[in-house]
Amino acid sequence: MTQQNSQGVIGSDKSSNRRTDYLYRISLKGLIRNEKGEILVVKEANRGWWDLPGGGMDHNEDIKTALARELKEEVNLEGDFTYRIIDIDEPAYLNAHDFWQVRLIFEIKPEVMEFSVGEDGDEVAFISPQDFETLEDRINQRFVRYYKHL
């Protein structure tokens, strides 16, 4: 399929004046900082790059439930947390999955700051935002932008 014909397109029959609707997958990512100001990152299972913990929001989930589920799966977050949205990425086409995605970035403040590799993770670490500034990878460059929104 092509980007123009990917999943998530709801057309109408030719006799209708109704325009075509395009759907996006919603990805929720959590930015968690420790007392040193370092950012919690995860290498998800079978991936070789760092990302913020989080993932796709399932149908019938509210934002907090989706964040809690994803943070448990990737970094073993236990307990309650507060959250607030700090950034939204431009829609991006994910060729490997054949859909469009929008990432919502939340600052997360957990009650318990203990993390370990969850069932969907391979590595978990706190990394200084300055370490990401020198990387040429655009995914890691986004972390610096998110951090500046705090």
C-alpha positions, -999 to 999 in steps of 0.1 A, spaced: 0 0 0 10 36 -4 8 64 21 -22 78 3 -40 44 4 -29 32 38 -51 18 66 -73 43 84 -90 57 54 -128 59 56 -143 69 23 -179 75 14 -198 62 -16 -196 81 -48 -231 95 -45 -224 112 -12 -210 148 -7 -193 136 25 -156 140 24 -131 112 31 -120 108 68 -84 98 77 -76 81 110 -44 82 130 -29 58 155 -24 76 188 9 70 206 13 82 242 49 87 254 60 96 290 89 118 299 100 110 334 129 129 350 149 118 381 164 142 407 194 148 385 172 159 356 180 128 335 154 113 312 141 78 316 144 59 283 138 24 271 150 1 244 118 -18 235 121 -55 228 140 -63 197 148 -26 189 183 -11 190 174 25 198 163 45 229 128 60 231 106 73 258 84 47 274 49 44 260 30 32 230 -3 29 213 -36 38 230 -61 10 228 -98 14 221 -119 21 252 -89 33 272 -86 67 287 -53 85 287 -42 76 322 -51 39 318 -32 37 285 -1 55 300 -2 32 331 -5 1 309 24 11 286 47 22 314 41 -10 333 48 -31 301 81 -13 293 96 1 325 76 -18 353 61 14 367 41 6 399 19 30 417 1 62 409 14 91 389 3 125 377 7 136 341 3 166 318 7 170 281 39 189 270 42 183 233 26 168 202 47 155 172 36 162 137 18 132 121 42 106 107 37 78 83 52 45 97 61 26 66 68 -7 85 33 -7 98 14 11 70 -3 37 91 -1 73 102 7 81 138 5 111 161 27 110 193 14 129 224 42 135 249 34 137 286 54 147 316 49 119 341 56 123 378 54 89 395 48 84 432 75 57 432 107 63 412 117 26 408 120 12 373 132 -20 357 129 -38 324 92 -47 318 79 -75 295 81 -53 264 115 -38 271 151 -49 267 170 -20 285 160 9 308 182 38 317 183 74 328 202 96 303 212 132 305 193 154 279 227 169 269 238 134 258 210 135 232 220 169 218 251 155 202 233 126 184 223 130 148 193 107 151 161 128 148 142 105 173 168 113 200 168 150 190 131 151 199 139 143 235 158 176 238 128 195 224 104 178 248 128 185 277 128 222 269 90 223 272 92 215 309 
